[in-house]
Amino acid sequence: MNVLLIGNGGRENALAWAISRSPALTKLFIAPGNPGTASLGTNVMLSIGEHKAVIDFCRTNGIALVVVGPEAPLVDGIADALTGAGIRVFGPSKAAAQLEGSKDFTKSICDAAHVPTAAYQTFTEAAAALAYVREKGAPIVVKYDGLMAGKGVTVAETLAEAEEALKALYASEDNAKIVIEEMLVGEEASFFCFVDGETVLPLGSAQDHKRVFDGDQGPNTGGMGAYSPAPVMDDEVERRTLAEIVIPSAKEMVRRGTPYRGILFVGLMIGPQGPKLIEYNCRFGDPECQVLMLRLESDLLGLLDGVARGELAKLSVTLKPVSAVGVVMASQGYPGAFEKGSAIRGLDAAAAMPSARIFHAGTRSDGSMIRANGGRVLTVCATGADLPEARNRAYAAVGKIDWPEGFCRSDIGAKGLARLSKGS
């Protein structure tokens, strides 16, 4: 089949790599793609926000399936437009994508389905939000209700941080909808499931590293690295996550007439009382997708197309019995201001390291040179028989990359190593 993959990040590079290996694939188009996807298919320029242009491209090129990588087009309703035009699409409807598009919506699902999550209140007035924060005190979590590319959440350790976050959000948008919630205690993990109405098929677990600096210091980012599987996500935690969180949520979405179909990214805090939901996302994570794709033994395209056809109940997932680690290399200054255009050398040497694979995100081609063109620029990945081996291989590949203007965390996977060393 001919496939159109929408997106241009590291996640889409990983998805393109996995799709390109499918025996069912005839031709892969990526819109707009990046230098990493260029060798896996055909990068095309399309105005994704103009649904008619996407539909016309699909009809002209005989596209059998559209795979939507990022969340914004899904929240904007691209899946509805494609489905209405008779084109199969992997990704939830606009109504179902509210699970990521509105944190207040997700909280209402949790309330109705009795899903364990943080206690919260929603506000649209700055004065009321400030009064609530001052009443509750810190630590406390301030979340913008809508999409902010992974940067709309402030985990405030002090009252001053919480007040500053609120003032910034209300200064940028009058009557902004803000969700304020208690800070959950425990260890975070990401869990991914294919969902088709009330049918749920687990894909696997990973652990992301959101803070920009080692030791989980500094501001939140889109993700500085990940590893899979996450040792904290043992069989019992997975069972409870499905039984107490994912399946009740899926059933509530069906009850409301907004059934979910696609991949569901379940952000968890695993503490003394078991797993609690932090958030839902309506797409593969980035950088979690990169490490999951390296572990996936099943035909990804077959899975994506099966979900789009509504045939999830017929599908199964097989993962390789290996660990995978992905280290994000970012431009100096990220997630704040950063320079673009610096040269990145040594990519071929890094990719030649044992089991290594480099996924591009914020890069651009300049003749034969690859240059930085964003905040998160590369995800340097490797697999191994266990987490220590995968981690050592990933960092060995990082060491081959010559890019003085870039940086990365040096402790990706450290929590997993600590948990393994305790035998828990």
C-alpha positions, 0 to 999 in steps of 0.5 A: 500500500501507499502510505502518507506519514505526517510529521517531521520530528524524531518520532516520525523518523522512527515511525518511517523507519519501522513502516519502511521495513513492512512487506506490505509497503509500496511507497512511503511519503512523509510530509514534510519529513526531515533529513532522516526520513529522506532515505526511507521514503519521499519527503513532500511539502504539504500544508497539513492545516489545509485538509483539502490539500491533504485529501487531494494529495492522497487521491492523486497518489493512491494513498491507502493509509494516512498515519498522523504523527503529531498531536496538533493535526489530530486536535484540529480534526484531520482524521475526521476530514480524511475519514469523511473523504473515504481515506483510512487514517491512523489517529483519533477523531477531533472529539477523541483527541480532546484526551490530549487537547484538553486536560480538563476534558481528561479530568472529566473522563477520570471523574466519570470512570473513577480513574485514579489521578491527581486531585484538581480544580479548573480555572478561567480567571487569574484571581481565582486561580491565584487564590486557590494556589495560595490556599493549597500551597506548594508543591503544586502543578499548574497546567495550561488546558490546551496544547503547548508542545509539551511546555504548558506544565509547571511543576512548582516546588514553591508558591512563587513558582506557581504564581509566576506560572499563572501570571505568565499564562494569563498574561499571554491569554485572557481567561485562559483555562488552567488546571491546577492539581496536586503533585503526585509522588512516585516514579513516572513511566509512559505506557502505550496501548493501541485502542479501538473503542473498548478494545485495548492492546498494550504495546509497551512501556518506556521512561521519558526524562522531561527535565533538561539537565541531569538529576531531573533539574531545570525546566520541563522539555519535550523530552531529553531521552528515554529507555524501554522497557521501564523496570518500574512498569512490572506485570502487576503495575501493567495489569492495574494500569489496564484495569483501573485506568485505560479500559475504564477510560476507553469505555467512558469515551464510547459511552459519550459517543466519542470512541477512541481509535489510535495509539494512546500514550498513558503518562503515569506516576507509580507510587505507594498506592499504585499507578495514577494517571498524570495525562493522556496523549493521543499519539506516540511519544517523542522520544519514547517512540524511538526506543519502542520502534527499536524493540518492535518485532511485529509489522508496524504497518500491519498494526497501524492499518489494522487499527484504522480498519477497526480490526484491533481485536484480530491483532497482536504485538510482539516485542524483542526481548531487548532493552533500548535507550535513546539520548536526545541531543539538543541545541545549547540554550534549549528549551530557551533561546538557541542558535540554528545552523551549526554543523553536525559531524560524525553521524556516520561514525555514530550510526556504525556503532554496535546496534546504534541508530540515529533519528533526526528531529530538528535538522536540515540538509545543506549539501552533504552537511547536516545542520541543526535546525531546532531545539531537540535535534537528534535522538541517538539510540541503541539496543542491548541485551539489557539496560546497561548494555543498551545505555553504554552503546547509546552513549558510545554512539553519542561520543562519536558525534562532533557537535560543540553547539549541542548537549545532552543529559548524561544520566538517561536510564539511571533510574532504571539502573538503580531499580535493577540494582536493588532487584526490584 
